[in-house]
Amino acid sequence: MNSKAMLATAVACLFASMSSPARAADLAYEWYTVANNGDTMPTTASRECSSCHDDVAGGGATTTAKRFNSYNQPAINRLGVVVFRARSRGGEGQGPGQGEPERGIYMRHLAQQGPLSVVYRRHGTVPPPNNTTIGKDQALASFNEFPSVPRIDSGSDTMATRGQSTPVWTYTDPDGIETRTGTAGIYTNLHPVGATAASMVGDVFAHDASGAVVQSFPQFQVPVHNGVDPGTGFDQFPGSPAVTDRTTIVFKGNFTTGGQGRTGVFYRDVVGAKGLAPVELIAASGYTDIPGCTPKGSPGCKFGSTAPPSADGKYAVFVGYDNEAAPTKGGIYRARLGTKPITLQTVVQIGDPVPGEPAGARFEVFGEAVTVASGGRLVVFWGGWGGTHAVKMVCPAEGNAAMRQACRDATPPGTTRPVPNKQGFFVRDTQLGTTTVIAKTGGDLVDFVYWNFSGRVPGMGEGGEGDDIEEPARWRSATFGAVSGSGVPGIAAFKARSADGEQGIYLRRFLPSGIGELVKLLKTGDPAADVDPQATGMAIASLGIERDGFRGNWLAVSVGMLLAGDAASAEDTSWAGIYAARFPDDVVAPY
């Protein structure tokens, strides 16, 4: 069955209890519940998920059913397959993980009316390479956290997630010392037992059967380039990996060479060369020239930082600067995967004129979460200009006690962070060479930047929780936008704060004749029953959208809800879930 037929079947056949019709301006659409707090968390994969795998080994099976409780932003593909990270509350029970929250990576195929399934879960077995046994039952090394949101290929159900685990590989090094390594990696669902796309084991050397010293996993090493020695392993994989072309994973990786920490953007075909295809370089700090920077080859014209990438079709897109803390050179760059050497194309860079602004207005900074769609043609990005103003940082009143205390310790009264005086979302059409304004601050929209205190905090157990848990906790900023379509017409979605202090997710179409009306999709304070019929009497309290949250006709969001009038979340007065809206074919031009 082709994708259009599948989507038509989904609209006709999905259970009425799963959907809620809605209308905003001239857009009619249906909301479907992917998962909410009334659902029991699955502990095995579903047969409806062609690439998922049962993940109950290593002590992963549970005897006490737990329900979903909290969610991060979901990703969705154009066939209506949703993948998301979620957790439960703590619960009673015996065995590994029984008294602690259940957490993992989950999937649902809406267009096939598929049930919820688990892709990976805490205490589930890490895919090969994995030879390390632990505990009384000598189970293989298992996951302890998934620090970043998972993402999915736009045209298949291949997903990727970053995972932290106990050490996966035990070996005797050439000096005769027993060593354990491999506590971080990137994992996909391409094989029945899962697959490792990237790992820290690229620096493992051991004696083979003949006694010769050989590299055990050369496919996972940092690509040899500009003085990087063979056998250099990755230290960590910050942020979320991207997936494209079904088997290609694109990711950010940190490594150390010559005593210096480096970072870069890389890709790997997980099934290429019978699973032994190497990691390939896109760009790396200290080595790769910033396009257009002069004098070319000088230290000041090398990337000093790169951000986690986005990918679609044969292209990857990422943000890179000379200096992440105070950038003066750099911007957003596109690379065609599979070409050697990689050539970087400039999408937009610091110093470029801001469309629709008076002469002299030029971009000064870009958000890390750029999004690419339409096989690499469309790029949606956030940009700031016009200097900065200070925004006061306020520590959360809820959540883990250790994290709240760490935030207070790092945030003396009066702590501020800079935010651009002017900012906006834009769509770059790399085929036409045009940049379309989607939204700017001014009028009802006052801010697109969101701040969160997250990272590694002592006292939070096995790595803590949240993005970049292996990096020290600090204030981090983020912007949230997504785009769908095959060019013009297309449609973009983004998150913004309005003049009344509420948060909202907004839509805007871009057409041959210009941009369409700004449409509010959801806003905090709105009736929660507009999205979920089970949340009658509640109001929307929080909203989330991810860069891969809008594909084809499908848009996916996370929504938190409270009984109207409640000031704080409580178990008996709160509700949350993952929801997807499907738009008609005449709203989003198909791929």
C-alpha positions as CSV (number, residue, x, y, z in Angstrom):
1,M,0.0,0.0,0.0
2,N,1.4,3.4,-0.9
3,S,1.8,6.2,1.7
4,K,-1.2,8.2,0.5
5,A,-3.5,5.2,0.7
6,M,-2.1,4.4,4.2
7,L,-2.9,7.9,5.4
8,A,-6.4,7.8,3.9
9,T,-7.0,4.5,5.6
10,A,-5.8,6.0,8.9
11,V,-8.2,8.9,8.8
12,A,-11.1,6.6,8.0
13,C,-10.3,3.8,10.4
14,L,-8.7,5.2,13.6
15,F,-10.9,4.7,16.6
16,A,-13.1,7.7,17.4
17,S,-11.8,7.6,21.0
18,M,-8.3,8.3,19.8
19,S,-9.2,11.4,17.9
20,S,-10.5,14.9,18.4
21,P,-11.5,17.1,15.4
22,A,-10.2,20.7,15.5
23,R,-10.1,23.8,13.4
24,A,-7.8,26.8,13.5
25,A,-8.4,29.6,11.0
26,D,-8.9,27.9,7.6
27,L,-7.1,24.7,8.7
28,A,-9.2,21.6,9.6
29,Y,-7.4,18.7,11.2
30,E,-7.7,15.7,13.6
31,W,-5.9,15.2,16.9
32,Y,-4.9,11.6,17.7
33,T,-3.7,10.4,21.0
34,V,-0.4,8.6,20.7
35,A,0.0,7.9,24.4
36,N,-1.2,9.5,27.6
37,N,-1.1,9.0,31.4
38,G,-3.9,6.4,31.1
39,D,-1.7,4.0,29.1
40,T,0.3,1.2,30.6
41,M,4.0,1.3,29.5
42,P,4.8,-1.6,27.2
43,T,7.8,-3.8,28.0
44,T,8.1,-5.6,24.7
45,A,8.1,-4.6,21.1
46,S,5.0,-4.9,18.9
47,R,4.9,-6.9,15.7
48,E,3.4,-3.8,14.1
49,C,6.8,-2.2,14.3
50,S,8.8,-3.9,11.5
51,S,12.2,-2.9,12.9
52,C,11.6,-2.9,16.6
53,H,12.9,-5.7,18.8
54,D,11.9,-7.3,22.1
55,D,14.0,-5.7,24.8
56,V,13.4,-7.8,27.9
57,A,16.9,-9.3,28.3
58,G,19.3,-8.2,31.0
59,G,16.7,-8.1,33.7
60,G,14.5,-5.8,31.7
61,A,11.2,-7.6,32.2
62,T,8.8,-6.1,34.7
63,T,6.2,-7.7,36.9
64,T,4.5,-4.5,38.0
65,A,2.7,-2.5,35.4
66,K,3.4,1.2,35.3
67,R,1.7,4.0,33.5
68,F,3.2,6.8,31.5
69,N,3.7,10.0,33.5
70,S,6.0,12.4,31.7
71,Y,7.2,12.9,28.1
72,N,9.7,14.7,26.0
73,Q,9.1,16.1,22.5
74,P,8.2,13.4,20.0
75,A,9.4,12.9,16.4
76,I,7.2,11.7,13.6
77,N,7.6,10.6,10.0
78,R,5.4,11.3,7.0
79,L,3.8,7.8,7.4
80,G,2.5,8.7,10.9
81,V,5.1,6.7,12.9
82,V,5.8,8.4,16.2
83,V,8.8,7.9,18.5
84,F,9.3,9.5,21.9
85,R,11.1,9.3,25.2
86,A,8.9,8.9,28.3
87,R,9.0,7.7,31.9
88,S,6.6,6.6,34.7
89,R,6.5,7.4,38.4
90,G,8.3,5.1,40.8
91,G,6.4,2.0,41.7
92,E,6.4,-1.1,43.9
93,G,7.8,-4.4,42.8
94,Q,10.8,-6.7,42.9
95,G,13.8,-7.1,40.5
96,P,15.9,-4.6,38.6
97,G,14.2,-1.2,38.2
98,Q,11.0,-2.2,40.0
99,G,11.0,0.6,42.6
100,E,12.3,3.3,40.3
101,P,10.6,5.0,37.4
102,E,10.2,3.0,34.2
103,R,11.8,4.9,31.3
104,G,12.6,4.3,27.7
105,I,12.1,5.0,24.0
106,Y,8.6,4.2,22.6
107,M,7.0,4.0,19.2
108,R,3.5,3.9,17.7
109,H,2.4,3.6,14.1
110,L,-0.8,5.7,13.8
111,A,-1.4,5.0,10.2
112,Q,-1.6,1.3,10.8
113,Q,-3.6,1.7,14.1
114,G,-0.6,0.1,15.7
115,P,-0.3,-0.4,19.5
116,L,2.4,1.2,21.6
117,S,5.7,-0.6,21.6
118,V,9.0,-0.2,23.4
119,V,12.2,0.2,21.3
120,Y,14.7,0.5,24.2
121,R,14.3,0.7,27.9
122,R,16.3,1.2,31.0
123,H,17.9,-2.1,32.2
124,G,17.3,-3.5,28.7
125,T,20.3,-5.1,26.9
126,V,22.6,-2.9,24.9
127,P,23.0,-4.1,21.2
128,P,26.3,-5.6,20.0
129,P,29.2,-5.1,20.5
130,N,28.4,-6.2,24.1
131,N,30.3,-8.9,25.9
132,T,30.3,-7.6,29.5
133,T,28.3,-9.5,32.0
134,I,27.3,-8.1,35.4
135,G,25.3,-9.1,38.5
136,K,24.3,-12.5,39.9
137,D,22.6,-13.5,36.7
138,Q,25.6,-12.5,34.6
139,A,23.3,-10.4,32.3
140,L,24.9,-8.5,29.5
141,A,25.5,-4.7,29.9
142,S,22.3,-2.7,30.0
143,F,21.1,0.8,29.5
144,N,20.7,3.2,32.4
145,E,19.5,6.3,30.6
146,F,18.5,7.9,27.3
147,P,19.8,11.5,27.6
148,S,18.3,13.0,24.5
149,V,15.1,12.9,22.5
150,P,15.0,10.2,19.8
151,R,14.5,11.0,16.2
152,I,13.1,9.1,13.2
153,D,13.7,8.9,9.4
154,S,11.2,10.9,7.4
155,G,10.4,8.0,5.1
156,S,10.8,4.8,7.2
157,D,10.4,3.6,10.8
158,T,14.2,3.7,11.4
159,M,14.8,5.6,14.6
160,A,17.9,6.6,16.5
161,T,18.6,7.4,20.1
162,R,21.5,8.3,22.3
163,G,22.0,5.8,25.2
164,Q,24.1,5.7,28.3
165,S,24.9,2.3,29.8
166,T,27.2,0.2,32.0
167,P,30.5,-0.6,30.1
168,V,29.7,-2.8,27.1
169,W,33.1,-4.2,26.3
170,T,35.6,-6.1,28.4
171,Y,39.1,-6.9,27.0
172,T,42.7,-7.4,27.9
173,D,44.7,-4.6,26.3
174,P,48.2,-5.1,24.7
175,D,49.8,-4.4,28.1
176,G,47.9,-7.3,29.7
177,I,45.5,-5.0,31.7
178,E,41.8,-6.0,31.8
179,T,39.8,-3.0,30.7
180,R,36.1,-2.1,30.5
181,T,34.8,0.6,28.2
182,G,31.8,1.8,26.2
183,T,29.3,3.7,28.4
184,A,27.8,5.8,25.6
185,G,26.6,5.2,22.1
186,I,24.0,5.8,19.5
187,Y,21.5,3.0,18.8
188,T,18.9,2.2,16.1
189,N,16.2,-0.3,15.6
190,L,17.5,-1.7,12.3
191,H,18.0,-5.3,13.4
192,P,15.9,-7.7,15.5
193,V,18.3,-7.1,18.4
194,G,18.9,-3.5,17.7
195,A,22.0,-2.0,16.2
196,T,24.9,0.2,17.4
197,A,25.4,3.2,15.0
198,A,28.3,4.8,17.0
199,S,30.1,3.8,20.2
200,M,33.1,4.7,22.4
201,V,34.9,1.4,21.5
202,G,36.7,2.7,18.5
203,D,40.0,2.9,20.5
204,V,40.0,-0.8,21.6
205,F,43.1,-2.7,20.7
206,A,43.8,-6.3,21.7
207,H,45.8,-9.4,20.7
208,D,44.2,-11.6,18.0
209,A,44.5,-15.3,17.8
210,S,47.9,-15.1,16.3
211,G,49.1,-12.7,19.0
212,A,49.2,-9.6,16.8
213,V,47.8,-6.4,18.2
214,V,44.8,-5.4,16.2
215,Q,42.0,-2.8,16.4
216,S,38.8,-4.5,17.4
217,F,36.2,-2.0,16.1
218,P,37.7,0.3,13.4
219,Q,34.3,1.1,12.1
220,F,33.6,3.1,15.3
221,Q,36.8,5.2,15.4
222,V,37.0,8.9,14.8
223,P,37.8,9.3,11.1
224,V,41.5,9.8,10.5
225,H,42.0,13.4,9.3
226,N,44.4,16.2,9.7
227,G,46.6,14.6,12.3
228,V,43.9,12.5,14.1
229,D,45.6,9.2,14.8
230,P,44.1,5.8,13.8
231,G,42.4,4.2,16.8
232,T,41.1,7.5,18.3
233,G,37.8,6.8,20.0
234,F,34.8,9.1,20.7
235,D,34.4,10.5,24.2
236,Q,30.7,11.3,24.1
237,F,27.8,12.0,21.7
238,P,26.0,15.2,22.8
239,G,22.5,16.0,21.7
240,S,20.2,13.9,19.5
241,P,21.3,11.9,16.5
242,A,19.5,12.4,13.1
243,V,18.3,9.6,10.8
244,T,18.0,9.8,7.0
245,D,17.8,7.5,3.9
246,R,16.7,4.6,6.2
247,T,20.2,3.4,7.3
248,T,22.3,6.6,7.7
249,I,22.8,8.1,11.2
250,V,24.1,11.7,11.5
251,F,25.5,12.8,14.8
252,K,27.6,15.1,16.9
253,G,30.7,13.5,18.5
254,N,33.3,14.7,21.0
255,F,36.8,13.3,21.0
256,T,40.3,14.0,22.3
257,T,43.4,14.2,20.2
258,G,46.9,15.7,20.9
259,G,45.6,16.4,24.5
260,Q,42.9,18.7,23.2
261,G,39.2,18.2,23.2
262,R,37.5,18.4,19.8
263,T,34.0,18.2,18.5
264,G,32.5,17.5,15.1
265,V,29.6,16.3,13.0
266,F,29.8,12.8,11.5
267,Y,27.7,10.2,9.7
268,R,27.6,6.4,9.3
269,D,25.7,4.0,7.1
270,V,24.8,1.4,9.8
271,V,24.3,-1.5,7.3
272,G,27.0,-0.5,4.7
273,A,29.8,-3.0,4.1
274,K,27.8,-5.7,5.9
275,G,27.6,-3.5,9.0
276,L,31.3,-2.6,9.0
277,A,31.1,0.8,7.2
278,P,33.2,3.4,9.0
279,V,32.2,6.7,10.6
280,E,32.7,9.5,8.0
281,L,33.6,13.1,8.8
282,I,31.4,16.1,7.9
283,A,33.2,18.9,9.9
284,A,35.3,19.1,13.0
285,S,36.5,21.8,15.3
286,G,40.1,22.9,14.9
287,Y,40.3,21.2,11.5
288,T,37.5,22.2,9.1
289,D,37.5,25.6,7.4
290,I,34.5,27.8,7.9
291,P,33.2,28.4,4.3
292,G,33.9,31.8,3.0
293,C,36.0,32.8,5.9
294,T,39.3,34.6,5.1
295,P,42.2,34.1,5.3
296,K,41.3,30.5,4.5
297,G,43.2,28.0,6.6
298,S,44.0,30.4,9.4
299,P,43.2,29.3,13.0
300,G,40.5,32.0,13.2
301,C,38.7,30.5,10.2
302,K,38.4,27.0,11.6
303,F,35.3,25.8,13.3
304,G,35.5,26.1,17.1
305,S,32.2,24.4,17.7
306,T,29.5,22.4,15.9
307,A,25.9,21.6,17.0
308,P,23.9,18.3,16.7
309,P,22.7,18.1,13.1
310,S,19.5,17.6,11.2
311,A,19.2,15.4,8.1
312,D,16.8,14.5,5.3
313,G,17.4,12.7,2.0
314,K,21.0,12.9,1.1
315,Y,21.7,16.1,3.1
316,A,22.7,17.0,6.6
317,V,22.5,20.5,8.0
318,F,24.2,21.9,11.2
319,V,25.3,25.1,13.0
320,G,29.0,25.8,13.4
321,Y,30.9,28.8,14.8
322,D,34.4,30.0,15.4
323,N,33.6,30.6,19.1
324,E,30.4,29.2,20.5
325,A,30.3,31.6,23.5
326,A,30.9,34.7,21.4
327,P,30.6,33.9,17.7
328,T,31.9,36.3,15.0
329,K,32.1,33.8,12.1
330,G,30.0,30.8,11.1
331,G,26.4,30.0,10.5
332,I,24.3,27.2,9.1
333,Y,25.8,24.7,6.6
334,R,24.6,21.9,4.4
335,A,26.5,18.8,3.3
336,R,25.7,16.2,0.8
337,L,26.3,12.8,2.4
338,G,28.3,10.2,0.5
339,T,30.6,12.7,-1.3
340,K,34.3,12.7,-0.6
341,P,35.7,15.0,0.3
342,I,32.6,16.7,1.8
343,T,31.9,20.2,0.5
344,L,30.0,22.5,2.8
345,Q,27.4,24.8,1.3
346,T,26.4,28.0,3.2
347,V,22.7,28.2,4.0
348,V,23.0,31.5,6.0
349,Q,25.8,33.0,8.0
350,I,26.7,35.7,10.5
351,G,26.6,39.0,8.8
352,D,24.0,38.1,6.2
353,P,21.2,40.7,5.8
354,V,17.9,39.9,7.7
355,P,15.1,39.6,5.2
356,G,12.4,42.2,5.7
357,E,14.5,44.4,8.0
358,P,16.0,47.9,7.3
359,A,19.4,48.0,5.6
360,G,22.1,47.3,8.1
361,A,20.2,44.6,10.1
362,R,22.4,41.5,10.0
363,F,22.2,38.1,11.6
364,E,24.4,37.8,14.7
365,V,23.4,34.3,16.0
366,F,21.5,31.2,15.1
367,G,19.7,28.5,17.1
368,E,21.3,25.0,17.2
369,A,18.1,23.2,16.4
370,V,18.0,23.8,12.6
371,T,15.6,21.6,10.7
372,V,15.9,20.3,7.1
373,A,13.0,18.8,5.0
374,S,12.0,18.0,1.5
375,G,15.1,15.9,0.8
376,G,17.4,18.6,2.0
377,R,15.8,21.5,0.1
378,L,14.1,23.4,2.9
379,V,15.8,24.6,6.1
380,V,14.0,26.3,8.9
381,F,16.1,28.2,11.4
382,W,15.9,30.7,14.3
383,G,18.1,33.8,14.0
384,G,18.8,36.8,16.3
385,W,20.1,40.3,15.6
386,G,20.0,43.9,16.9
387,G,22.1,43.4,20.1
388,T,21.0,41.7,23.3
389,H,19.1,42.3,26.5
390,A,19.3,40.4,29.8
391,V,16.8,37.9,30.9
392,K,16.6,36.8,34.5
393,M,17.1,33.1,35.2
394,V,14.6,31.5,37.6
395,C,15.3,28.0,39.0
396,P,12.4,25.4,38.9
397,A,10.2,24.9,41.9
398,E,9.5,21.3,41.0
399,G,11.5,18.2,40.0
400,N,14.6,16.4,41.4
401,A,15.8,18.0,44.7
402,A,19.5,17.6,43.7
403,M,18.9,19.4,40.4
404,R,17.0,22.2,42.1
405,Q,19.7,22.7,44.6
406,A,22.4,22.7,41.9
407,C,20.5,25.3,40.1
408,R,20.2,27.5,43.1
409,D,23.9,27.1,43.8
410,A,24.7,28.1,40.2
411,T,22.2,30.9,40.0
412,P,22.8,33.7,42.6
413,P,20.1,36.4,42.8
414,G,20.2,38.6,39.7
415,T,21.7,36.0,37.4
416,T,20.9,36.8,33.8
417,R,21.5,35.5,30.3
418,P,21.6,37.5,27.1
419,V,18.8,37.2,24.5
420,P,18.7,39.0,21.1
421,N,16.7,42.2,21.0
422,K,15.2,41.0,17.7
423,Q,14.7,37.4,16.7
424,G,12.6,35.3,14.3
425,F,12.1,32.1,12.4
426,F,12.9,31.8,8.7
427,V,12.7,29.1,6.0
428,R,15.5,28.9,3.4
429,D,14.7,27.3,0.1
430,T,18.1,26.1,-1.1
431,Q,16.7,25.3,-4.6
432,L,15.3,28.7,-5.2
433,G,17.8,30.6,-3.1
434,T,15.1,32.5,-1.2
435,T,14.6,33.1,2.5
436,T,11.0,33.5,3.8
437,V,10.1,35.2,7.1
438,I,7.9,32.9,9.1
439,A,7.6,35.0,12.3
440,K,9.5,37.8,14.1
441,T,9.2,39.2,17.6
442,G,7.0,42.2,17.9
443,G,3.3,42.6,18.4
444,D,1.8,39.5,20.2
445,L,5.0,37.4,19.9
446,V,7.7,38.5,22.3
447,D,10.2,35.6,22.6
448,F,11.2,32.3,20.9
449,V,14.1,31.4,23.3
450,Y,13.5,28.9,26.2
451,W,15.9,28.3,29.1
452,N,16.5,25.1,31.0
453,F,18.9,24.1,33.7
454,S,20.1,20.6,33.0
455,G,23.1,18.3,33.0
456,R,25.1,16.1,35.3
457,V,24.4,16.7,39.0
458,P,25.8,14.7,42.0
459,G,23.1,12.9,43.9
460,M,20.9,12.1,40.8
461,G,21.9,8.4,40.6
462,E,23.0,6.8,37.3
463,G,23.6,9.9,35.3
464,G,20.6,11.9,36.2
465,E,18.0,12.8,33.7
466,G,17.6,15.2,30.8
467,D,19.6,16.3,27.8
468,D,23.4,16.2,28.1
469,I,23.4,14.4,31.4
470,E,27.1,13.6,31.1
471,E,28.0,17.3,30.9
472,P,28.0,19.5,34.0
473,A,24.7,21.0,34.8
474,R,24.2,24.6,33.5
475,W,21.7,26.9,31.9
476,R,21.0,26.0,28.3
477,S,18.9,27.8,25.8
478,A,16.8,26.3,23.0
479,T,14.4,27.3,20.2
480,F,11.8,25.0,18.6
481,G,10.8,24.9,15.0
482,A,9.8,22.4,12.3
483,V,8.9,22.5,8.6
484,S,7.1,20.2,6.2
485,G,6.4,20.3,2.5
486,S,8.1,19.7,-0.8
487,G,9.1,23.3,-1.3
488,V,6.5,25.9,-2.1
489,P,3.8,25.6,-0.8
490,G,5.0,24.4,2.6
491,I,4.2,24.9,6.2
492,A,6.3,25.7,9.3
493,A,5.5,25.2,13.0
494,F,7.3,26.9,15.9
495,K,7.0,27.5,19.7
496,A,6.8,31.1,21.0
497,R,5.9,33.1,24.1
498,S,3.1,35.7,23.6
499,A,2.6,39.1,25.2
500,D,0.3,37.7,27.8
501,G,3.1,35.4,29.1
502,E,1.6,32.2,27.7
503,Q,3.4,29.7,25.5
504,G,2.0,28.6,22.1
505,I,2.7,26.5,19.1
506,Y,2.0,28.4,15.9
507,L,1.7,27.5,12.2
508,R,2.4,29.6,9.1
509,R,2.1,28.5,5.4
510,F,4.5,29.9,2.8
511,L,2.9,30.1,-0.6
512,P,4.0,31.3,-4.1
513,S,2.0,34.4,-3.4
514,G,3.7,35.0,0.0
515,I,3.2,33.9,3.6
516,G,-0.2,32.9,4.9
517,E,-2.0,33.9,8.1
518,L,-0.3,33.1,11.4
519,V,-2.3,30.3,13.0
520,K,-2.3,29.5,16.7
521,L,-2.4,25.7,16.9
522,L,-2.3,25.3,20.7
523,K,-1.6,27.6,23.7
524,T,-1.2,27.2,27.4
525,G,-4.5,28.0,29.1
526,D,-6.5,26.5,26.3
527,P,-9.0,23.7,27.2
528,A,-7.1,20.5,27.3
529,A,-10.1,18.6,25.9
530,D,-9.4,20.3,22.5
531,V,-6.5,17.8,22.2
532,D,-7.5,14.9,24.5
533,P,-11.1,14.1,25.3
534,Q,-9.9,12.4,28.5
535,A,-8.7,15.7,29.8
536,T,-12.1,17.4,30.2
537,G,-12.0,20.1,32.8
538,M,-8.2,20.7,32.5
539,A,-6.2,23.4,30.8
540,I,-3.0,23.1,28.8
541,A,0.0,23.9,31.0
542,S,3.0,23.1,28.8
543,L,3.8,22.3,25.2
544,G,6.7,20.8,23.3
545,I,7.6,20.4,19.7
546,E,10.8,18.8,18.2
547,R,12.7,19.7,15.0
548,D,11.5,16.3,13.5
549,G,7.9,16.9,14.8
550,F,6.4,17.9,11.4
551,R,6.6,15.5,8.5
552,G,4.3,15.2,5.5
553,N,0.7,15.7,6.8
554,W,1.6,14.8,10.4
555,L,2.6,17.0,13.3
556,A,3.4,15.6,16.7
557,V,3.6,17.5,20.1
558,S,3.9,16.8,23.8
559,V,1.3,18.4,26.0
560,G,1.1,18.8,29.8
561,M,-2.3,19.6,31.4
562,L,-3.6,20.7,34.8
563,L,-7.0,21.1,36.4
564,A,-8.1,24.6,35.6
565,G,-6.9,27.0,38.3
566,D,-4.2,24.7,39.8
567,A,-0.9,26.4,40.4
568,A,1.2,23.3,40.7
569,S,1.2,19.7,39.3
570,A,-0.1,16.9,41.5
571,E,-0.7,13.3,40.6
572,D,-4.4,13.5,41.0
573,T,-4.8,16.9,39.2
574,S,-2.4,16.5,36.2
575,W,-2.4,14.8,32.9
576,A,-0.1,14.6,29.9
577,G,0.5,12.9,26.7
578,I,1.9,12.7,23.1
579,Y,-0.5,13.8,20.4
580,A,-0.4,14.0,16.6
581,A,-2.5,16.1,14.2
582,R,-3.1,15.1,10.6
583,F,-3.6,17.9,8.1
584,P,-5.4,17.4,4.7
585,D,-3.4,17.0,1.5
586,D,-4.2,20.5,0.2
587,V,-2.6,22.0,3.3
588,V,0.8,20.3,3.1
589,A,2.3,19.6,-0.4
590,P,3.4,15.9,-0.3
591,Y,7.0,14.9,-0.7
